[in-house]
Structure formats: C-alpha cells, structure tokens
Amino acid sequence: MSLILFPARRWSPPSPRTAFRRLLALVCSLVLSAVAVPLLALGAAAPAAALGNGLALTPQMGFNDWNAYGCNVSESLIKSTAQAMHSNGMQAAGYTYVNIDDCWMTHSRDSSGRLVPDPSKFPDGIKGTADYVHSLGLKLGIYEDAGLQTCGGYPGSLGHESTDAQSFASWGVDYLKYDNCYAGPGCALNSCSNGSETPAQTRYTVMRDALASTGRPILFSLCNWGQDNPWSWGAGVGNSWRTTGDINASFSSMLSIFHSNVGLASYAGPGHWNDPDMLEVGNGSLTVTEARSEFSLWSEMAAPLIAGTNIASASAATLATLTNTRVIAVDQDSLGRQGTMVSSSGGLDVLAKPLAGGDVSVALFNETGSTATITTNAAAIGKSGASSYTLTDLWSGAVSATSGAISASVPAHGTVMYRVAGGTTGGGTGTATGALHAVGAGKCLDVPNSSTTAGTQPQIWDCNGQANQTWTSNSAHQLTVYSGGSQLCLDAYNNQTTAGTKVVTWPCNGGLNQQWTLNSSGAITSAQSGLCLDVTGGSTANGALAELWTCNGQPNQRWSLN
C-alpha cells in the first residue's frame, strides 16, 4: 500500500470539481469565529465496539450528485434521479440511496439553531423530498460537515451535532455523508494551524452518538479523505470511511486511488467498509474500458458503489456498466471480504476475493497503455483440490473450464473479471508472513511487551510493524512469532479444547494444539478443537486478550495475515 501522510486535498493538484469547491468556499464562507465551539464530548474518543447499527452489511449502493452537478443540487434533480433509478434498472440491480451533497441549505441557521433547507432549491424541504424518494422504495441521503462549515461554506455541525441529527431523523434521512472541512477555530478550508484542529475521531464519534440517540437507522459515511488513518478506528464509528482524497474523472486519478485503497483489505468487513470515493463511470475522460475497470476494481475491493453521473441522461454503455449484476454480486457478496493483490508486476495486477460458498472472484487489471496477457493460477488465488475449475467471465457471461491456469488478453487500462468455482478455497497450507490483523478491531495480534517468555498470552494492540506483531503461517500449519532461537508458536494452552481456552506463545513442538487453519472467511480455527481464534468479548481496546471460542462469524473472529 502507498503511504498517505496527508489527505490528498492538502497536497495534490485539485481536480476541476475540487477547485470549484474551494473557490466557492472562499467566496461564500463567513469569517471563522476565533472562539472555540464546544463539542458535546471532549477529548480523544475511547475505543469502541463495532458500530452495530445493522446497516451496510454489504457495501452501500446509490447515487450522489456532487461529481456531475457540484453545488447545483435541487429537489427536482433528486426527484428526477430517483425516478430514473426506479425505472432504468439501477434500483433493481441494488442501488438504494439517493444522496444530496453540499450546498442544499441556507447560509444561516434559524433562530432555534437548526439547519434550513434552501427554499429556492428544495421548496418541499428535505422532508418532502425524502417522502417522494421513499415512495419509490428508495432511501434519501444528505451531506454535512464535522467542522464549523461545509466545504462549500455552509453551516457545519461542529457543536450542533445533536440538533442536526434530530433534524435529519425528523426529515426521514437514511444516510449521512459527513465531510471534514473547517475542522475547528483557526482552520481554513482543509488546513489548520498547529494544534487548533479537534481530532477527527472525536468529532466523528460525537455525531455517531447523536445519530444513535435519534432512534432512526442512519448509515454513517465518514468523509475525512484518509486523514488520521480512519481505517484503524472507523469500524467503531461509521459504516464506511474515505481512504483517499477526492477522485476525478480520469484514469490517472482512479489508478492512484486504487493503489492507496487496495492494501487496506484487513480493515473492511460487514458494516464497515473502505471507501475509495464515488464512481466516475459516465463522467469526464474515462473511456468505456476505463469505466469498467473502475467498476470492476471497486467491486473487487468491496467498496461502496455510489454513482456520480447524470443518471437521467446516462448512455446505454454507462447503464450497462453500472447494472452488471454479475460484477455487483462480487461487491455485495455476504462474506464481506475485500479483495487483495495476489501479484503485481510491470503494471499487470491480479486480485482475488473469496466469496461466500467457496467461489473466488479474480480481477486481471492492465494498468499499462498496451494490450497484455495477464496470467495466474488456481493455487495463487487460494483454490485447490480439483482437476478442473469453472471460469465465468463476469463482463461477457462466457463460461469455460481450466485445469488451473487463469489467463486473459486484457486491453490497455482494462480489467477482465472471472468467478472461479470448483475445488476448495483457503486452508492456509502455504507460507506467509506479516501482521495478523484483528479485522473487527482494526488492530494487530501482539505479544505484550515483546516478551519471549513461554506462556505469554497475546493481545490486540495498535499496529506498529514490530517483531512482536509479525507472524508467520508455515507449511506445518503453525503460526510463529520471532525467529531463530527466540521463535515461539501460537499454542492452545495446556491442550485445552473448551471455549474460553487462552492462547499463549510456546516453544514449537509440532503438537496439534499448535496447528491452525487460516480460512477464506477470515476465521482462524484450531486443528485440535475446531474453535476459533477470538478477541475476548468482542473488545476493540488495546490490551484485549486473544482466546479460543465457539466459531460464530463475528468480526472479532476475523483475521487477515498481510
């Protein structure tokens, strides 16, 4: 993965829509107050359990107006888009949310401190718009900001979280996209003086709690552009989090964002997703081939699929891309795994994504400017145990068979996707070394204090890349930590086989209680007892201990070694 030291909005050349947003903000915004606006809760947010609002168990799908319309949002636009989605096959394909972005409100709150929908843009208010969208069987989303102002210079929610959440609920809002501009006194559009910015996690957590207190299910989409590594804490705060700066409708932008997002697979799962920004399918300079690549890669990475084009006037090619149900099924797969990079060489990439039921989705992506053959095989994508595998081309629908080789001639900037069936998936018999990520907590399995003492019980802790967090899965089915004379194995204590058995580090001895299966579902099971490696009590806090427990498919039993 590429390192993201600052949000892309702070340093990358702005796209036309980003430049427009910045210009609009500078023209329209009021002078920031020099006095801090109090938060409902102060201080850094404590580690929290997964959000648990029951939403986004698969990545959210819908529409957002910003990419195509910028500030030119209106009730008529949202209604006509909803009607188009209802009739053109998008709703039937799974698109649910019709989302309003920035610039929907007036520049001042009312006398009670409430946000006011711009009456010239929304004559029926947000409530009337929501009622219409709901009448079509769709859901309505809205935009706000975790700072003093939105990116377009309208009132932000900092210090008004409870009031605004109650407004959204009363209007029938189903989705909140929460931006990160003007993050506190002394902050400009997206930069702050040293020490003046209230931490993003704190501000986002306040709104999380405000939304929960309304009693209305509202999907919470965090939009802080990858700042402050939201993947490491987002699962307990929101249903998705932006991992990068703004996308624009060019292949280079899409490619950069893909590379930033693809390495974050261990942090995603049901109810909490990495978000590489909205789709540009149908926009700008993207060719049909490039648009298909974006849609393929976003689906392979289990990303939210939020269309950002003119839906009512979308071309047949654009709609064919957006409504490909075979590709959508990969994105919406109930197992909830984000695809990972199997190989990448010279701009030729292979990604694999385990699917519920044992199939694997494979994406062959050609970053280069010339047609190229991309090849992998069943073993490399985690398949084994069959003399023949079935390949379904997810764009053409063609079905073929292979004894193991998976190959295609892929056009420049194109992607070929296969669904591979047959044999078995996973098993963890190869050798791999890396951090063992506790997916539900966004932390790593850690030997406390780098202890080399036999009998030490591992815990979860913030990932730091140190030797006490580096594990190897070997061909003997062991999970080892350290190397040489200090090497220890993950061990089910005293050969116990009951739920609640602690796991410890112990000298490797080949025993069955030191053998583990890394399953395609993310579960790690003990070969001796069949129990799953579990973070005690589903905790996401530093220091929570690992143990064995009855397998239940919950996030605290999902792991990723990379």
MARKOLNU-321346 format. One record per residue (C-alpha): x, y, z. Coordinates in steps of 0.2 Angstrom, whole numbers, plus 5000, padded with zeros to 4 digits. Each point is the difference from the previous one (the first is absolute). Last residue first. Example, Ala and Ser with C-alpha at 12.3 -4.5 7.8 and 13.67 -1.06 7.14 Angstrom:
2
506849955036;499449835003;
***
This chain:
562
499749535027;499149875011;498250045002;498949955014;498149995004;499449935017;499750175007;498950044985;498849875004;499949844990;499449895015;501449885003;500049945019;501450085009;501950005001;500950145008;500850174996;500250135013;499450184999;501550115004;499650144988;498150024999;498949924986;499149885012;498949864992;499949925017;501849924999;500750024983;499849834992;501049864991;498649884996;499749835007;500249844989;500849925016;501749924993;500250094983;499650165009;499050124988;500550174993;498550094993;500350124985;498649924989;501449924989;500649905015;501750015008;500149835008;501049985016;501249875008;500850035017;498749905010;500449864987;501849995007;501550034989;501050065015;500350194997;500550085016;498450095007;499150164998;498350005008;498149974995;498850005014;498649875000;498350095002;499149884990;500649825004;501449914992;501550015012;501749934994;500850095014;499750174992;499650004982;501750054992;500650144989;501849954996;501650085007;501650044991;501450075011;501449894994;499750054982;498550104997;498650105008;498249955000;499349844992;498349944994;500149824996;499149904987;501649904996;500250094983;500250175009;499050145006;501250145006;499650145012;500750175003;499250105014;501449975013;501350034986;499350184998;498950064986;499050135011;498249945000;499050075015;499849855012;499149845002;500649875013;501149855000;500149895016;501849975006;500349825004;501849994995;500950165003;500650094985;499150165005;499950144987;499150105013;498449904997;500149894985;498850084987;498649954989;499750164990;498650145000;498550054990;498949935013;498849894989;501449954988;501349945013;501550024989;501449875000;501550104995;501049924987;500749834994;499349874988;500549824997;498749894992;498849875008;498750145005;498549904995;499150124988;498849954987;499549824994;499749934983;498950084988;499450184995;501050154994;499150164996;501050094987;500350194997;500950074986;500650185003;500650134987;501250155000;500749934984;499149854995;500149835009;500549844992;499449875013;500749875011;499549885014;501049845000;499449865012;499249864990;498950124991;498250014995;498950134991;498550115002;499650164991;499050135009;500950144990;500450115015;500149875014;500949874990;499549845009;501549885003;499649825005;501449915008;500749824995;501149875008;499450075017;500850015018;500750175000;499550195000;500850145009;500350124987;501749954997;499549814999;498850034987;501250084988;500550174994;500350084983;499850184992;500250024981;500350174995;499250144989;501050165001;499950165011;500349915016;498949985016;499449844994;498849925013;499649815002;498749995013;499649835008;498449965010;500249845010;498649875003;499849925017;498250025005;500350185005;501350084990;501950025001;500750154991;501549994989;501050134991;501349994986;500950154994;501050044984;500950175002;501749924998;499749875013;498649995013;499549845008;498649935012;499450175004;498549995012;498250004999;498950075014;499049865009;498250025005;499549825000;498350064994;500550054982;499450174996;501650054990;500149834991;498150004997;500250184992;501249924987;498749874995;498650135001;500850114987;498950155004;501350145000;500949944985;498449984989;499450175006;501650084994;499949914984;498250054997;500450185003;499550095016;498750144997;499049985016;501549935010;501150154997;501649935008;500649975018;499549825003;500449945018;500649825001;500749985017;501649904999;500249815002;501750014992;499549894985;498550114998;501050164999;501349914989;498649944987;499150175000;501650104998;500649874986;498350024992;500250184999;501749994993;499349894986;498550114996;501350154999;500250115015;500350184994;498750095011;498549905007;499049844996;500849905013;500850125013;499549895015;500150085017;501449995012;501349875005;498949955014;500749865012;498549915008;499249975017;498349915002;500649844993;501950004998;501550124996;501650025011;501049864993;499750064982;501050165002;501349964986;498850034986;499650185005;501550104996;500449914984;498250024994;500050185004;501550034989;499249904986;498450105001;500850164999;501149954985;498549934991;499150165001;498350065007;500650075016;500249925017;500150105016;501349955013;500249835007;499449865012;498250075002;499249915014;498549885001;498749955012;500650125014;500750015017;500649835007;500649944982;500850174997;501549985012;501549934990;499150034983;499950185005;501950024998;500150185007;499550084983;499349874987;498950134992;499050055015;498349944993;499249885013;498449924994;498749975013;498549904995;498550075010;498949885009;498850115010;500049995019;500650185001;501349965013;501049904988;500250154988;500750105015;501249865005;500749994982;500150195000;501150015015;501049864994;500450104984;500650155009;501149895012;500749894986;500450164990;501150085013;499650185004;501150104990;500950155008;501649925004;501050064986;499050124989;498749914990;499849944982;498549944990;498950164997;500950115013;500249945018;500350135014;498449955009;499649824996;499949874986;499750124986;499749854988;499849825005;498449934991;498649895007;498949914988;498449965009;498849864995;498249965003;499250185002;498250005005;499850185003;499849975019;501649905000;501050134991;499450145012;500449895015;501849974994;500250194997;499550045018;501149875007;501550054990;499950185002;501750045007;500949964984;498549974988;500650114985;499150154994;500350034981;501650054993;500149884985;501249885010;498750005014;500350125014;500549995019;500649824998;499349834999;499150044984;498349964993;499349904985;498349914998;499449834995;498249954995;499449824998;499149914985;498449915000;499250124987;499050085014;501550025010;500850124987;498450105001;499950015019;501950045001;499750154988;498650065011;501049985016;501550094992;498950154997;498650014988;500750154991;501749925000;501250114989;499150175003;499549955017;501849975005;499949875014;500250085017;501149935013;499550025018;500650135013;498350045007;500150174991;500349924984;501749954993;500950104988;500849984982;498449914994;500149814996;500249884986;501850064996;500949835002;499449834995;498349924999;500049814999;498849884992;500349845009;499449824994;500949944985;499849815000;499849954981;498250035001;500350185005;501250024986;498849924987;499550164991;498350035008;500350035018;501850074997;499150134988;498750045013;501350035013;501050114989;498550104995;499650035019;501850045004;500150134986;498350075004;500550035018;501550094995;501949984999;501150124990;501450005012;501049874991;498949934986;500949844993;501249955014;498950075014;498349924997;500249845009;499249844995;499849835008;500849845007;500649965017;501349875003;499249845008;499549995018;499850194997;498850025014;499649915016;500550145012;501449905008;501350134999;501449885004;500550015018;500950165006;501750065004;499950175010;499850164990;501350135003;499550145011;498350095001;498249954998;498650114994;501350114992;500250185005;500350134986;501750085002;500050194999;500950084986;498549984989;500349964982;499650144987;498549954990;500249894985;499250044983;501550064989;501449895008;498849855001;499550024982;501850014994;500449845010;498649904993;500450064983;501849945002;499349835006;498949994985;501450044988;501249885009;501250075012;501949974999;500449895015;500650075016;498650035013;498649934991;500949844999;499949985019;501849995007;501349875003;499149874990;501349864997;499749894985;499449825003;
***
